[in-house]
Amino acid sequence: MTVERHLQPVGSAPEGDWSTAWVDALTELELQVEQAEAMLRSESADLPAPLAWSPPELPPIPPDLIERARLVHARQLDVAARMTRRMGDLGKQSTLASRIETGTAGRARPVLLDRAC
Protein backbone atom coordinates (compact mmCIF):
# COMPACT_ATOMS: atom_id res chain seq x y z
CA MET A 1 0.00 0.00 0.00
CA THR A 2 1.40 3.39 -1.00
CA VAL A 3 0.69 6.42 1.11
CA GLU A 4 0.91 9.74 -0.66
CA ARG A 5 1.77 12.77 1.41
CA HIS A 6 1.07 16.24 0.16
CA LEU A 7 2.36 19.22 2.06
CA GLN A 8 0.23 22.26 2.37
CA PRO A 9 1.50 25.49 0.79
CA VAL A 10 3.29 27.89 3.09
CA GLY A 11 1.71 31.27 3.50
CA SER A 12 -0.47 32.55 0.73
CA ALA A 13 1.73 31.96 -2.30
CA PRO A 14 -0.18 32.24 -5.56
CA GLU A 15 -0.41 28.99 -7.52
CA GLY A 16 2.00 30.25 -10.21
CA ASP A 17 4.75 30.57 -7.58
CA TRP A 18 4.31 26.92 -6.58
CA SER A 19 5.75 25.73 -9.87
CA THR A 20 8.68 28.14 -9.48
CA ALA A 21 9.24 26.91 -5.92
CA TRP A 22 9.30 23.30 -7.14
CA VAL A 23 11.70 24.15 -9.98
CA ASP A 24 14.00 25.87 -7.46
CA ALA A 25 13.83 22.92 -5.03
CA LEU A 26 14.58 20.39 -7.78
CA THR A 27 17.45 22.51 -9.09
CA GLU A 28 18.95 22.66 -5.59
CA LEU A 29 18.64 18.87 -5.23
CA GLU A 30 20.27 18.36 -8.64
CA LEU A 31 23.21 20.57 -7.59
CA GLN A 32 23.64 18.56 -4.39
CA VAL A 33 23.61 15.29 -6.34
CA GLU A 34 26.20 16.69 -8.76
CA GLN A 35 28.44 17.67 -5.81
CA ALA A 36 28.11 14.17 -4.34
CA GLU A 37 28.90 12.58 -7.72
CA ALA A 38 31.98 14.82 -8.06
CA MET A 39 33.08 13.82 -4.57
CA LEU A 40 32.80 10.13 -5.53
CA ARG A 41 34.95 10.73 -8.62
CA SER A 42 37.56 12.63 -6.60
CA GLU A 43 40.59 10.97 -5.07
CA SER A 44 40.81 13.67 -2.40
CA ALA A 45 40.51 12.65 1.22
CA ASP A 46 39.07 16.05 2.11
CA LEU A 47 35.35 15.91 2.73
CA PRO A 48 33.11 18.94 2.93
CA ALA A 49 31.41 19.66 6.21
CA PRO A 50 27.92 18.16 6.29
CA LEU A 51 25.13 20.62 5.77
CA ALA A 52 21.92 20.63 7.75
CA TRP A 53 18.94 19.99 5.52
CA SER A 54 15.26 20.11 6.12
CA PRO A 55 12.66 19.43 3.46
CA PRO A 56 10.99 22.50 2.01
CA GLU A 57 7.29 22.87 2.65
CA LEU A 58 5.79 22.72 -0.80
CA PRO A 59 2.35 22.04 -2.20
CA PRO A 60 1.75 18.95 -4.35
CA ILE A 61 4.22 18.75 -7.22
CA PRO A 62 2.94 20.01 -10.57
CA PRO A 63 2.37 17.14 -13.02
CA ASP A 64 4.88 18.54 -15.51
CA LEU A 65 7.70 18.24 -12.93
CA ILE A 66 7.01 14.69 -11.75
CA GLU A 67 9.39 13.03 -14.24
CA ARG A 68 12.20 15.45 -13.34
CA ALA A 69 11.64 14.69 -9.64
CA ARG A 70 11.78 10.94 -10.34
CA LEU A 71 15.08 11.34 -12.20
CA VAL A 72 16.57 13.37 -9.34
CA HIS A 73 15.40 10.75 -6.86
CA ALA A 74 16.92 7.93 -8.92
CA ARG A 75 20.26 9.78 -9.02
CA GLN A 76 20.09 10.31 -5.24
CA LEU A 77 19.51 6.59 -4.68
CA ASP A 78 22.40 5.72 -7.02
CA VAL A 79 24.79 8.10 -5.23
CA ALA A 80 23.72 6.77 -1.82
CA ALA A 81 24.39 3.17 -2.94
CA ARG A 82 27.78 4.10 -4.38
CA MET A 83 28.74 5.97 -1.20
CA THR A 84 27.73 2.98 0.91
CA ARG A 85 29.90 0.68 -1.23
CA ARG A 86 32.80 3.15 -1.03
CA MET A 87 32.55 3.31 2.76
CA GLY A 88 32.56 -0.49 2.92
CA ASP A 89 35.63 -0.62 0.68
CA LEU A 90 37.41 1.94 2.86
CA GLY A 91 36.61 -0.09 5.97
CA LYS A 92 38.09 -3.21 4.38
CA GLN A 93 41.21 -1.29 3.34
CA SER A 94 41.58 0.11 6.84
CA THR A 95 41.29 -3.35 8.39
CA LEU A 96 43.87 -4.73 5.97
CA ALA A 97 46.24 -1.81 6.56
CA SER A 98 46.03 -2.30 10.32
CA ARG A 99 47.23 -5.90 9.86
CA ILE A 100 50.36 -4.93 7.98
CA GLU A 101 53.42 -4.93 10.21
CA THR A 102 55.37 -1.71 9.92
CA GLY A 103 57.99 -2.45 12.54
CA THR A 104 56.87 0.40 14.74
CA ALA A 105 54.95 -1.69 17.24
CA GLY A 106 57.92 -1.89 19.62
CA ARG A 107 58.82 -5.47 18.80
CA ALA A 108 62.39 -6.25 17.90
CA ARG A 109 62.68 -7.27 14.27
CA PRO A 110 65.37 -9.56 12.96
CA VAL A 111 68.13 -7.73 11.17
CA LEU A 112 70.31 -9.44 8.59
CA LEU A 113 73.83 -8.17 8.01
CA ASP A 114 75.98 -9.16 5.07
CA ARG A 115 79.52 -9.52 6.49
CA ALA A 116 80.97 -10.83 3.25
CA CYS A 117 81.79 -7.34 2.04
Disulfide bonds with the S-S distance in Angstrom:
none
